[in-house]
Amino acid sequence: MIKLIASDMDGTLVTGHIDISETTRKAIKKAQELGIHFVAATGRNYQEASIPLKNAGIVADIIGVNGAAVFSSTGEILETNPINKTTALAILDLLDEYKIYYEVVGQGMVYSQQKSKRLEYFASHITDEIPHLTFKQALAMAATRLQFFDVEMVDDMRELIHRPEMQVLKIFSIAQDGDKSFRPVKEIIAQRFPDLAVSSSGNHNMEITDIHAQKGVAVKKLAERLGISADEVMTIGDSYNDLSMLEYAGVSFAMGNANEDVKQHAKYVTDTNEEDGVGKAIMRAIEEKL
């Protein structure tokens, strides 16, 4: 029987409107009442991840920034796995060379140098999730969403990284043509930077973290702290940055909206995030004693 559930957020726990459905909310509450530990495992930072959880009345720890930071339910930082600063600066040089837009994620804040690019990316992401929207409508929705996120515009990202108190938890890159732009950068990182992990949470982004900052590593550490074995862990996800935790857990569900190759790494497939997939997976695990 499962004792720990770790769920991805975007494309998994939350709908395209960035909320948690009532069916899924009730299923999580049911699991918690049974003594099952629930944790959100996401590429988001605490501030971004906590909003839909709080709106649904769910109290949970958060594995954030793909495992680069672990937060208690109250936002206390329990652990960080930052990128070495020299390595981070070299990656920025590489992304600049290939003219790829990027953001840097630190403790509690996302840093950007180009607000327009950030809006364009989020608008594209929204149109992928809600195809009937026009790009203009998606831009307006993206601007509204970003008001609730802690994003700081900076003039010099390298000066920011050099600050003694700054920890680079993730470098988040965006390209409208996706892997076409990312492929040569990924190849260089694989050859020159073995201390980094590269993943993605969508078709248009690339997420770079320390090799130890992966969802599967963080879920494994949490389970060990709680005295829970891998076969008592359930994970749910839809993207490539979820693969490490889908492969680790004894019980793993891919979302119905996940790519087919992501589904191959999970033991089960549930419905989409718009069809209460997480809630249905949790209730199946409880009822069938998976």
C-alpha positions as CSV (number, residue, x, y, z in Angstrom):
1,M,0.0,0.0,0.0
2,I,1.3,3.4,-0.9
3,K,2.5,5.8,1.9
4,L,3.8,8.7,-0.2
5,I,2.4,10.4,-3.3
6,A,4.4,12.9,-5.3
7,S,2.6,14.7,-8.1
8,D,3.9,17.1,-10.8
9,M,1.9,20.3,-11.1
10,D,1.7,21.8,-14.6
11,G,-0.1,19.4,-17.0
12,T,-0.7,17.1,-14.1
13,L,-2.1,18.3,-10.8
14,V,-3.5,21.6,-12.2
15,T,-5.7,22.3,-15.1
16,G,-5.0,24.7,-17.9
17,H,-6.5,27.4,-15.7
18,I,-3.9,26.7,-13.0
19,D,-6.3,25.3,-10.5
20,I,-6.9,22.0,-8.8
21,S,-10.3,20.3,-9.6
22,E,-12.7,19.5,-6.9
23,T,-12.4,15.8,-7.7
24,T,-8.7,15.9,-7.3
25,R,-8.8,18.0,-4.2
26,K,-11.1,15.5,-2.5
27,A,-8.9,12.6,-3.5
28,I,-5.8,14.3,-2.0
29,K,-7.7,15.0,1.2
30,K,-8.8,11.4,1.3
31,A,-5.2,10.2,1.0
32,Q,-4.0,12.5,3.7
33,E,-6.8,11.4,6.0
34,L,-5.5,7.8,5.5
35,G,-2.1,8.9,6.6
36,I,-0.6,9.1,3.1
37,H,2.0,11.8,2.7
38,F,1.3,14.1,-0.3
39,V,4.0,16.3,-1.9
40,A,3.9,18.5,-5.0
41,A,7.0,18.0,-7.2
42,T,7.4,20.8,-9.7
43,G,9.6,22.9,-11.8
44,R,8.1,25.9,-10.1
45,N,9.5,27.8,-7.1
46,Y,7.6,27.8,-3.8
47,Q,5.7,31.1,-4.5
48,E,4.4,29.8,-7.8
49,A,3.7,26.3,-6.6
50,S,1.9,27.3,-3.4
51,I,-0.8,29.4,-5.0
52,P,-3.0,26.6,-6.4
53,L,-2.4,24.4,-3.3
54,K,-3.5,27.2,-1.0
55,N,-6.5,28.0,-3.1
56,A,-7.6,24.3,-2.8
57,G,-6.9,24.2,0.9
58,I,-4.2,21.6,0.5
59,V,-1.3,21.6,3.0
60,A,1.7,19.9,1.5
61,D,5.5,20.1,1.2
62,I,6.9,21.1,-2.1
63,I,9.8,19.7,-4.1
64,G,10.5,22.8,-6.2
65,V,12.6,23.9,-9.1
66,N,12.9,20.2,-10.3
67,G,14.4,19.2,-7.0
68,A,16.8,22.0,-6.6
69,A,15.0,23.2,-3.5
70,V,12.7,21.4,-1.1
71,F,10.2,23.5,0.9
72,S,8.1,22.8,3.9
73,S,4.3,23.5,3.7
74,T,5.0,26.9,5.2
75,G,7.7,27.8,2.7
76,E,10.8,27.1,4.8
77,I,13.7,26.0,2.7
78,L,14.7,22.5,3.8
79,E,17.4,21.8,1.2
80,T,19.0,23.3,-1.9
81,N,21.1,21.9,-4.7
82,P,22.4,25.0,-6.6
83,I,24.4,25.0,-9.8
84,N,28.1,25.9,-9.4
85,K,28.4,29.6,-10.2
86,T,31.3,29.2,-12.6
87,T,29.3,26.6,-14.4
88,A,26.2,28.8,-14.4
89,L,28.1,31.6,-16.0
90,A,29.4,29.3,-18.7
91,I,25.9,28.1,-19.5
92,L,24.7,31.7,-19.9
93,D,27.5,32.3,-22.4
94,L,26.5,29.2,-24.3
95,L,22.8,30.2,-24.4
96,D,23.8,33.7,-25.5
97,E,26.0,32.2,-28.3
98,Y,23.0,30.3,-29.6
99,K,20.6,33.3,-29.1
100,I,18.3,31.4,-26.7
101,Y,16.3,33.3,-24.2
102,Y,16.7,32.3,-20.6
103,E,15.7,33.0,-17.0
104,V,17.5,32.3,-13.8
105,V,15.7,30.9,-10.8
106,G,17.0,31.7,-7.3
107,Q,15.8,31.3,-3.8
108,G,12.2,32.6,-3.9
109,M,12.6,34.6,-7.1
110,V,12.7,34.2,-10.9
111,Y,15.0,36.7,-12.7
112,S,14.5,37.8,-16.3
113,Q,16.1,40.4,-18.6
114,Q,13.3,40.5,-21.2
115,K,9.7,40.8,-20.1
116,S,8.3,40.6,-23.6
117,K,9.9,37.2,-24.2
118,R,8.6,35.9,-21.0
119,L,5.0,37.0,-21.9
120,E,5.4,35.5,-25.4
121,Y,6.4,32.1,-23.9
122,F,3.6,31.9,-21.4
123,A,1.1,32.9,-24.1
124,S,2.4,30.1,-26.3
125,H,2.1,27.7,-23.4
126,I,-1.5,28.8,-22.8
127,T,-2.5,28.4,-26.4
128,D,-1.0,24.8,-26.3
129,E,-3.3,24.1,-23.3
130,I,-6.3,26.0,-24.5
131,P,-6.2,25.9,-28.3
132,H,-9.4,27.9,-29.0
133,L,-7.8,31.0,-27.5
134,T,-6.4,33.6,-29.9
135,F,-2.7,34.6,-29.2
136,K,-3.9,38.1,-28.2
137,Q,-6.3,36.5,-25.6
138,A,-3.4,34.2,-24.4
139,L,-1.1,37.3,-24.0
140,A,-3.7,39.0,-21.8
141,M,-4.1,35.8,-19.7
142,A,-0.3,35.4,-19.5
143,A,0.1,39.0,-18.3
144,T,-2.6,38.4,-15.6
145,R,-0.9,35.2,-14.4
146,L,2.5,36.8,-14.2
147,Q,1.2,39.4,-11.8
148,F,1.0,36.7,-9.2
149,F,4.5,35.3,-9.7
150,D,7.7,36.7,-8.1
151,V,9.6,37.8,-11.2
152,E,12.3,40.5,-11.0
153,M,13.6,42.2,-14.1
154,V,17.4,42.7,-14.0
155,D,19.8,44.5,-16.4
156,D,22.8,42.3,-15.8
157,M,22.3,38.6,-15.0
158,R,26.0,37.9,-14.5
159,E,26.2,40.6,-11.9
160,L,23.3,39.0,-10.2
161,I,25.0,35.6,-10.1
162,H,28.2,37.1,-8.7
163,R,26.3,38.3,-5.6
164,P,27.5,36.3,-2.6
165,E,24.0,35.5,-1.4
166,M,22.7,34.3,-4.8
167,Q,22.1,30.6,-5.5
168,V,21.4,29.6,-9.0
169,L,18.8,26.8,-8.6
170,K,17.8,26.5,-12.3
171,I,18.4,28.0,-15.7
172,F,15.2,28.0,-17.6
173,S,15.4,28.4,-21.4
174,I,12.7,29.2,-23.9
175,A,12.6,28.7,-27.7
176,Q,9.5,28.7,-29.9
177,D,11.0,26.0,-32.2
178,G,11.8,23.8,-29.1
179,D,14.3,21.1,-29.6
180,K,15.6,22.4,-32.9
181,S,17.3,25.2,-31.0
182,F,18.0,23.2,-27.9
183,R,19.6,20.2,-29.5
184,P,23.1,21.6,-30.1
185,V,23.1,23.1,-26.6
186,K,22.1,19.8,-25.0
187,E,24.9,18.0,-26.9
188,I,27.5,20.5,-25.6
189,I,26.2,20.3,-22.0
190,A,26.3,16.5,-22.2
191,Q,29.9,16.6,-23.3
192,R,31.3,19.4,-21.1
193,F,29.2,19.6,-18.0
194,P,28.6,16.2,-16.4
195,D,27.6,17.9,-13.2
196,L,24.4,19.2,-14.8
197,A,21.0,17.7,-15.6
198,V,18.9,18.8,-18.6
199,S,15.1,18.2,-18.8
200,S,12.0,19.9,-20.0
201,S,8.4,20.4,-18.9
202,G,7.0,21.3,-22.3
203,N,7.7,21.5,-26.0
204,H,9.2,25.0,-25.9
205,N,11.5,24.9,-22.8
206,M,14.7,23.5,-21.5
207,E,15.5,23.3,-17.8
208,I,19.1,23.1,-16.5
209,T,19.9,22.1,-12.9
210,D,22.6,20.5,-10.8
211,I,22.8,16.8,-11.5
212,H,21.5,16.2,-7.9
213,A,18.5,18.5,-8.5
214,Q,16.1,16.0,-10.0
215,K,12.6,15.1,-8.9
216,G,13.4,11.4,-8.5
217,V,16.4,12.2,-6.3
218,A,14.4,14.5,-4.1
219,V,11.4,12.1,-3.8
220,K,13.8,9.3,-2.9
221,K,15.5,11.4,-0.2
222,L,12.0,12.4,1.2
223,A,10.9,8.8,1.3
224,E,14.1,7.7,3.1
225,R,13.6,10.4,5.7
226,L,10.1,9.2,6.3
227,G,11.2,5.5,6.4
228,I,9.2,4.7,3.3
229,S,10.5,2.2,0.6
230,A,10.4,2.8,-3.1
231,D,7.6,0.3,-3.6
232,E,5.4,2.3,-1.2
233,V,5.9,5.5,-3.3
234,M,3.4,6.7,-5.9
235,T,4.4,9.3,-8.5
236,I,2.4,11.1,-11.2
237,G,3.6,13.2,-14.1
238,D,3.4,14.2,-17.7
239,S,6.7,15.6,-18.8
240,Y,10.4,14.7,-19.3
241,N,11.4,16.3,-16.0
242,D,9.1,13.8,-14.3
243,L,10.9,10.7,-15.7
244,S,13.3,10.3,-12.8
245,M,10.5,10.1,-10.3
246,L,8.3,7.9,-12.5
247,E,11.2,5.4,-12.8
248,Y,12.0,5.5,-9.1
249,A,8.5,4.8,-7.6
250,G,6.9,1.4,-7.2
251,V,3.6,2.9,-8.4
252,S,3.8,5.4,-11.2
253,F,1.1,7.1,-13.3
254,A,1.6,9.0,-16.5
255,M,-1.1,11.5,-17.4
256,G,-3.4,10.9,-20.4
257,N,-2.0,14.1,-21.9
258,A,1.7,13.0,-21.5
259,N,3.8,12.3,-24.5
260,E,3.8,8.6,-25.6
261,D,7.5,8.1,-24.6
262,V,6.8,9.5,-21.1
263,K,4.0,7.0,-20.8
264,Q,6.4,4.2,-21.5
265,H,8.2,5.0,-18.3
266,A,5.1,4.7,-16.1
267,K,3.4,1.5,-14.9
268,Y,-0.1,3.0,-15.3
269,V,-1.8,5.7,-17.4
270,T,-4.6,7.9,-16.0
271,D,-6.8,10.5,-17.6
272,T,-5.7,14.0,-18.6
273,N,-5.3,17.0,-16.2
274,E,-8.5,18.4,-17.5
275,E,-10.3,15.1,-16.7
276,D,-9.3,14.8,-13.0
277,G,-6.4,12.4,-13.9
278,V,-4.6,12.9,-10.6
279,G,-7.7,12.4,-8.5
280,K,-8.7,9.3,-10.4
281,A,-5.1,7.8,-10.1
282,I,-5.1,8.5,-6.3
283,M,-8.5,6.9,-5.8
284,R,-7.5,3.9,-7.9
285,A,-4.4,3.4,-5.8
286,I,-6.4,3.6,-2.6
287,E,-9.2,1.3,-3.7
288,E,-7.0,-1.3,-5.4
289,K,-4.4,-1.1,-2.6
290,L,-1.6,-0.5,-5.1
